[in-house]
């Protein structure tokens, strides 16, 4: 149950790196791995922890660096309807938290 290890709350916003496609899903990352001007991220917000059913998130249309304004993320609108994820990206620190 990866989502229980992720320990998330509704409203938290995470950055989804768009440059790690060639790295293992099981690899852990540190904050310095995400710095640099050429690194782009999508953003998601936790809607609800579904327990054994995963984590319900909404993904936004904004693509930017690691430090956008939270309001800009939210105002960009949803990319698609909410989906459930297993939380592995959050647990492995692949998706850094950027706000709430």
C-alpha positions in Angstrom: 0.0 0.0 0.0 2.3 2.7 -1.3 -0.2 5.5 -0.7 -0.1 4.9 3.1 3.6 5.3 3.0 3.2 8.6 1.0 1.3 10.3 3.9 -0.6 13.0 2.0 -3.4 15.4 2.8 -6.0 17.0 0.6 -4.9 20.3 -0.9 -1.2 19.5 -1.1 0.4 20.4 -4.5 3.2 18.3 -6.0 5.5 19.0 -9.0 5.7 16.1 -11.5 9.1 16.2 -13.2 8.9 15.8 -17.0 12.6 15.0 -17.4 13.0 11.7 -15.5 11.5 9.4 -18.2 14.7 7.4 -18.5 15.1 6.8 -14.7 13.8 3.8 -12.8 10.4 4.2 -11.0 12.0 2.8 -7.8 14.8 5.4 -7.7 14.8 7.9 -4.9 15.7 11.6 -5.5 17.0 14.5 -3.5 16.0 18.2 -3.8 19.2 19.1 -5.8 18.2 16.6 -8.5 15.4 19.0 -9.5 17.2 22.3 -9.7 18.2 23.9 -13.0 16.5 26.2 -15.5 16.0 23.5 -18.1 14.0 21.3 -15.8 10.2 21.5 -16.4 7.4 20.2 -14.3 3.6 19.6 -14.5 1.6 20.1 -11.2 -1.0 18.1 -9.4 -3.1 18.6 -6.3 -4.2 15.9 -3.8 -8.0 15.7 -3.7 -8.3 12.8 -1.3 -6.5 9.7 0.0 -8.6 6.8 -1.0 -6.9 4.4 1.4 -6.3 1.1 -0.5 -7.8 2.6 -3.6 -4.9 5.0 -4.2 -4.7 8.8 -4.1 -7.2 10.9 -6.0 -5.4 13.9 -7.8 -6.1 16.6 -10.3 -3.4 17.5 -12.8 -3.1 21.1 -14.0 -2.2 22.4 -17.4 0.7 24.6 -16.2 4.2 23.5 -17.3 6.9 25.5 -15.5 10.1 25.4 -13.3 10.0 24.2 -9.7 8.9 27.5 -8.1 5.7 28.8 -9.7 3.1 30.7 -7.7 0.5 28.4 -6.3 -2.3 30.6 -7.6 -0.8 30.3 -11.2 -0.9 26.5 -10.9 -4.6 26.5 -9.8 -5.7 29.1 -12.2 -4.2 27.2 -15.2 -7.1 24.7 -15.0 -7.3 20.9 -15.1 -5.5 19.0 -17.8 -8.0 16.1 -17.5 -10.6 14.8 -15.0 -9.2 13.6 -11.6 -7.5 10.3 -11.5 -6.3 7.8 -8.9 -2.6 7.1 -8.6 -0.6 4.7 -6.4 1.5 7.4 -4.7 4.9 5.9 -5.6 6.2 9.2 -7.2 5.4 11.0 -3.9 6.8 8.2 -1.6 10.1 8.0 -3.6 10.4 11.8 -3.5 10.2 11.8 -7.3 7.4 14.4 -7.1 8.5 17.2 -4.7 5.9 19.0 -2.7 5.6 22.7 -3.7 2.8 23.9 -1.5 -0.7 23.6 -0.1 
